[in-house]
Amino acid sequence: FLMPSVNAEDAMKRSDIKMFSWNDESGPSKALVEALIFTGSSNAKHIAIDEAMRSHFALILIEALPKPTYEFTNSTIGALRMRKDADEFVNLKENALIDDRAMQAGFAAIKEGVTELEIGEAINTHFISEGAKPQFCIVGSGPNGAFPHHHTGTRKVKYGDVVLIDIGGRKGTFPSDMTRMSVLGEAPEGYLEIHAIVERAVQAALAAAKPGVLAKEVDAAARGVISEAGYGDYFVHRTGHGLGIDIHEPPYITATSEVVLDEGMVFSIEPGIYLQGKFGVRLEEIVILRSDGAEILSELSRDTNFIS
């Protein structure tokens, strides 16, 4: 096991795995070569590299071997991580239900004059109260909701605002992820139509998601609904992503993905329509694929939360 010397002493107390440590002065190259020799891998011809590995370390690894070919771990470990077993599902479901309640805490915080950050604080406080660590929180009010990855800020909610909330926490191994919509007062012109279109897109994707189906077919089902309604240009991102140890990981539900969906895979379905200067609507569910189709982990309605 290769690690910085600052962590090695503690790690050796916790495990009998052989450790090869390095410091900033020596750099990791020498320790890496020693580890490769120890494991019998110094003449490896083919290696798998994690997509998240720092490029500096990846280059050191490649240079330490005799001209290896390489691939990314999505095709090896990634294929295993895409499928969740029964015990892993229990943790995912627990987190989804915590997410439901954190979302309701966010809804309860919405009122005229409150900032996006204050709504986010209510959400994160709820996560912590249930023993979960907040992972991310997007609160996009009014025109800010038209930016899919808006950075929650100081804008104050106004009467008639649409509020998009996309949140996730983590208790145990796996995180949660969900997006819901709220409106303070009367919905602005066109909102109800857009929400209905996005809801139909979610339903179409859910119906298409079955073992043996290509990921791109699920994307096409959602995208087709939105395109037929005349808003195809306003659906500016993929339909979904896998959820596991990382919040975004394979399988990716994109227009070009040839991944064959299989039982046990967990991923999001999150179509959206974003109207610049007005509002955005995204509805997101995390599902696990069963033999007969997609099972939604959340138990919170996708209906708009109206606040009078």
C-alpha positions as CSV (number, residue, x, y, z in Angstrom):
1,F,0.0,0.0,0.0
2,L,1.5,3.4,-1.1
3,M,0.8,6.4,1.0
4,P,2.3,9.7,2.4
5,S,4.5,9.2,5.4
6,V,2.3,11.5,7.5
7,N,-0.4,8.9,7.3
8,A,1.6,5.7,7.3
9,E,2.3,5.3,11.0
10,D,-1.4,5.4,11.9
11,A,-2.3,3.1,9.0
12,M,0.3,0.5,10.1
13,K,-1.4,0.4,13.6
14,R,-4.7,-0.4,11.9
15,S,-3.6,-2.9,9.3
16,D,-1.0,-5.6,8.6
17,I,-0.9,-4.7,4.9
18,K,2.6,-3.8,3.7
19,M,3.1,0.0,3.6
20,F,5.4,1.9,1.3
21,S,5.6,5.5,2.4
22,W,7.0,8.7,0.9
23,N,7.4,12.3,1.9
24,D,7.4,15.6,0.0
25,E,11.2,15.7,0.0
26,S,11.7,12.3,-1.7
27,G,8.5,12.2,-3.7
28,P,6.5,9.0,-4.4
29,S,8.5,7.5,-7.3
30,K,11.0,5.4,-5.3
31,A,8.3,4.1,-3.0
32,L,6.1,3.3,-6.0
33,V,8.9,1.2,-7.6
34,E,9.5,-0.6,-4.4
35,A,5.8,-1.4,-4.1
36,L,5.6,-2.6,-7.7
37,I,8.6,-4.9,-7.1
38,F,7.1,-6.2,-3.9
39,T,3.8,-7.1,-5.5
40,G,5.5,-8.6,-8.6
41,S,4.0,-5.9,-10.8
42,S,7.2,-4.1,-12.0
43,N,6.9,-5.6,-15.5
44,A,3.1,-5.1,-15.8
45,K,2.1,-4.6,-19.4
46,H,-1.5,-3.3,-18.8
47,I,-2.8,-1.2,-15.9
48,A,-6.1,0.2,-14.8
49,I,-6.1,3.8,-13.7
50,D,-8.8,5.5,-11.6
51,E,-10.4,8.4,-13.5
52,A,-10.1,10.5,-10.3
53,M,-6.3,9.9,-9.9
54,R,-4.2,13.0,-10.0
55,S,-2.6,13.3,-13.4
56,H,0.8,13.8,-11.7
57,F,0.6,10.4,-10.0
58,A,-0.8,8.7,-13.1
59,L,2.2,9.9,-15.1
60,I,4.6,8.6,-12.4
61,L,2.9,5.2,-12.5
62,I,3.1,5.0,-16.3
63,E,6.8,6.1,-16.3
64,A,7.6,3.4,-13.7
65,L,6.5,0.6,-15.9
66,P,7.9,-0.7,-19.3
67,K,5.6,1.1,-21.7
68,P,2.3,-0.2,-20.4
69,T,-1.0,0.1,-22.1
70,Y,-3.8,1.3,-19.8
71,E,-7.5,1.6,-19.3
72,F,-9.7,3.4,-16.7
73,T,-11.2,1.5,-13.8
74,N,-14.7,2.1,-15.0
75,S,-14.3,-1.1,-17.1
76,T,-13.1,-3.2,-14.2
77,I,-13.9,-2.0,-10.7
78,G,-16.5,0.4,-12.1
79,A,-18.5,-2.5,-13.5
80,L,-18.7,-4.0,-10.0
81,R,-19.6,-0.7,-8.3
82,M,-22.5,-0.1,-10.6
83,R,-24.4,-3.0,-9.0
84,K,-25.6,-2.8,-5.4
85,D,-26.4,-5.8,-3.2
86,A,-29.2,-6.1,-0.6
87,D,-27.1,-4.7,2.3
88,E,-26.0,-1.7,0.2
89,F,-29.6,-1.0,-0.8
90,V,-30.6,-0.8,2.9
91,N,-28.1,2.1,3.3
92,L,-29.2,3.8,0.1
93,K,-32.8,3.6,1.1
94,E,-32.1,5.0,4.6
95,N,-30.3,7.9,3.0
96,A,-33.1,8.5,0.5
97,L,-35.6,8.8,3.4
98,I,-33.4,11.2,5.3
99,D,-33.2,13.2,2.1
100,D,-37.0,13.3,2.0
101,R,-37.1,14.8,5.4
102,A,-34.3,17.3,4.8
103,M,-36.2,18.5,1.7
104,Q,-39.3,19.0,3.8
105,A,-37.2,21.1,6.2
106,G,-36.1,23.2,3.3
107,F,-39.7,23.7,2.2
108,A,-40.6,24.8,5.7
109,A,-37.9,27.4,5.6
110,I,-39.2,29.1,2.5
111,K,-40.8,32.5,3.0
112,E,-40.6,35.9,1.6
113,G,-37.3,37.6,2.3
114,V,-35.4,34.5,3.3
115,T,-32.1,33.9,1.4
116,E,-31.1,30.8,-0.5
117,L,-28.3,30.3,2.0
118,E,-30.8,30.3,4.9
119,I,-32.9,27.7,3.2
120,G,-29.8,25.6,2.6
121,E,-28.8,26.0,6.3
122,A,-32.2,24.6,7.4
123,I,-31.6,21.6,5.1
124,N,-28.1,21.0,6.3
125,T,-29.1,21.3,9.9
126,H,-31.6,18.6,9.3
127,F,-29.1,16.3,7.7
128,I,-26.8,16.7,10.8
129,S,-29.7,16.1,13.2
130,E,-30.2,12.7,11.6
131,G,-26.5,11.8,11.8
132,A,-25.9,12.4,8.1
133,K,-23.2,14.6,6.6
134,P,-24.4,17.3,4.1
135,Q,-22.9,16.5,0.7
136,F,-24.2,19.3,-1.5
137,C,-27.1,21.8,-1.5
138,I,-28.4,23.7,-4.5
139,V,-31.1,26.2,-3.8
140,G,-32.0,28.2,-6.9
141,S,-34.7,30.8,-6.4
142,G,-36.4,32.7,-9.3
143,P,-34.1,33.1,-12.3
144,N,-31.3,31.4,-10.4
145,G,-33.1,28.1,-10.9
146,A,-32.4,28.3,-14.6
147,F,-28.7,27.5,-13.9
148,P,-28.6,23.7,-13.4
149,H,-25.6,23.9,-11.0
150,H,-26.4,27.3,-9.4
151,H,-24.2,28.2,-6.4
152,T,-26.6,28.8,-3.5
153,G,-26.3,32.5,-2.7
154,T,-27.7,35.6,-1.0
155,R,-30.7,36.2,-3.2
156,K,-33.9,36.7,-1.2
157,V,-37.0,34.7,-2.1
158,K,-39.8,36.8,-3.5
159,Y,-43.5,36.2,-3.8
160,G,-44.2,34.3,-7.0
161,D,-40.7,32.7,-7.1
162,V,-40.1,29.2,-8.2
163,V,-37.5,27.5,-6.0
164,L,-35.5,24.6,-7.2
165,I,-33.8,22.5,-4.5
166,D,-31.3,19.7,-5.2
167,I,-29.7,18.1,-2.1
168,G,-27.8,15.2,-0.8
169,G,-26.5,13.8,2.4
170,R,-24.5,10.8,3.5
171,K,-25.0,8.5,6.5
172,G,-22.7,5.5,6.3
173,T,-21.3,4.4,3.0
174,F,-23.6,5.9,0.4
175,P,-25.1,9.4,-0.3
176,S,-28.5,10.6,-1.4
177,D,-29.5,12.9,-4.2
178,M,-32.9,14.4,-5.0
179,T,-34.4,17.5,-6.7
180,R,-37.9,18.9,-6.0
181,M,-39.7,22.1,-6.7
182,S,-41.5,24.7,-4.6
183,V,-43.4,27.9,-5.4
184,L,-44.0,30.8,-3.0
185,G,-47.5,32.1,-3.7
186,E,-48.9,31.9,-7.2
187,A,-46.8,30.1,-9.9
188,P,-45.5,32.4,-12.7
189,E,-46.9,32.1,-16.2
190,G,-45.9,28.8,-17.9
191,Y,-44.6,27.1,-14.8
192,L,-47.4,24.5,-14.4
193,E,-47.0,23.5,-18.1
194,I,-43.2,23.1,-17.8
195,H,-43.5,21.1,-14.6
196,A,-46.1,18.8,-16.2
197,I,-43.7,18.2,-19.2
198,V,-40.8,17.4,-16.9
199,E,-43.0,15.0,-14.9
200,R,-44.0,13.2,-18.1
201,A,-40.3,13.0,-19.0
202,V,-39.5,11.4,-15.6
203,Q,-42.3,8.9,-16.1
204,A,-41.2,8.0,-19.6
205,A,-37.6,7.4,-18.4
206,L,-38.9,5.3,-15.5
207,A,-40.9,3.2,-17.8
208,A,-38.0,2.7,-20.2
209,A,-35.5,1.7,-17.5
210,K,-35.4,-2.1,-17.5
211,P,-32.6,-4.8,-17.4
212,G,-31.2,-5.2,-20.9
213,V,-32.0,-1.7,-22.1
214,L,-29.2,0.6,-23.2
215,A,-28.7,3.7,-21.0
216,K,-29.1,5.9,-24.1
217,E,-32.6,4.5,-24.5
218,V,-33.6,5.8,-21.1
219,D,-32.1,9.2,-22.0
220,A,-34.0,9.1,-25.3
221,A,-37.3,8.4,-23.5
222,A,-37.0,11.5,-21.3
223,R,-35.5,13.7,-24.0
224,G,-38.2,12.7,-26.5
225,V,-41.0,13.9,-24.3
226,I,-39.3,17.3,-23.7
227,S,-38.4,17.7,-27.4
228,E,-41.9,16.8,-28.6
229,A,-43.2,19.6,-26.3
230,G,-40.9,22.1,-28.0
231,Y,-38.4,22.5,-25.2
232,G,-35.6,20.2,-26.4
233,D,-33.1,23.0,-26.5
234,Y,-33.7,23.8,-22.9
235,F,-32.9,20.3,-21.6
236,V,-29.1,21.0,-21.4
237,H,-27.7,18.0,-19.5
238,R,-27.7,14.2,-19.4
239,T,-30.8,12.4,-18.0
240,G,-28.9,10.8,-15.1
241,H,-25.9,9.4,-13.4
242,G,-25.0,6.5,-11.2
243,L,-25.0,6.9,-7.5
244,G,-22.7,4.9,-5.2
245,I,-19.6,5.7,-3.2
246,D,-19.4,8.8,-5.4
247,I,-22.4,11.0,-6.0
248,H,-21.6,11.0,-9.7
249,E,-20.3,7.7,-11.1
250,P,-21.3,5.1,-13.8
251,P,-23.7,4.3,-15.2
252,Y,-24.2,7.6,-16.9
253,I,-27.6,8.0,-18.6
254,T,-26.6,10.0,-21.6
255,A,-27.7,10.2,-25.3
256,T,-24.7,8.2,-26.4
257,S,-24.1,5.7,-23.6
258,E,-24.0,2.1,-24.8
259,V,-24.0,0.7,-21.3
260,V,-26.5,-2.2,-20.9
261,L,-28.5,-1.6,-17.8
262,D,-28.7,-4.5,-15.4
263,E,-30.5,-5.5,-12.2
264,G,-29.0,-3.9,-9.1
265,M,-27.8,-0.7,-10.8
266,V,-28.5,2.5,-9.0
267,F,-28.8,5.8,-10.9
268,S,-30.7,9.1,-11.1
269,I,-33.4,10.1,-13.5
270,E,-33.4,13.9,-13.6
271,P,-34.7,15.7,-16.7
272,G,-35.1,19.4,-16.6
273,I,-36.1,22.5,-18.5
274,Y,-34.3,25.8,-17.9
275,L,-35.7,29.1,-19.0
276,Q,-33.1,31.8,-18.6
277,G,-34.3,34.9,-16.8
278,K,-37.4,33.1,-15.5
279,F,-37.0,29.8,-13.7
280,G,-35.8,26.2,-14.0
281,V,-37.6,22.9,-13.4
282,R,-35.8,19.7,-12.6
283,L,-37.3,16.6,-11.0
284,E,-34.8,13.9,-9.8
285,E,-35.3,10.4,-8.5
286,I,-32.7,7.8,-7.5
287,V,-33.8,4.4,-8.6
288,I,-32.5,0.8,-8.3
289,L,-33.1,-1.5,-11.2
290,R,-35.1,-4.6,-10.3
291,S,-35.9,-7.5,-12.6
292,D,-39.2,-5.8,-13.5
293,G,-38.0,-2.2,-13.8
294,A,-37.0,0.8,-11.8
295,E,-37.8,1.1,-8.1
296,I,-37.8,4.7,-6.7
297,L,-35.9,5.1,-3.4
298,S,-37.6,8.4,-2.3
299,E,-41.1,8.4,-0.9
300,L,-41.6,12.2,-1.3
301,S,-44.1,13.4,-4.0
302,R,-42.7,15.1,-7.1
303,D,-45.7,17.5,-7.0
304,T,-44.8,21.2,-6.6
305,N,-44.7,22.3,-2.9
306,F,-46.9,25.4,-2.9
307,I,-46.4,27.8,-0.1
308,S,-49.2,30.4,0.4
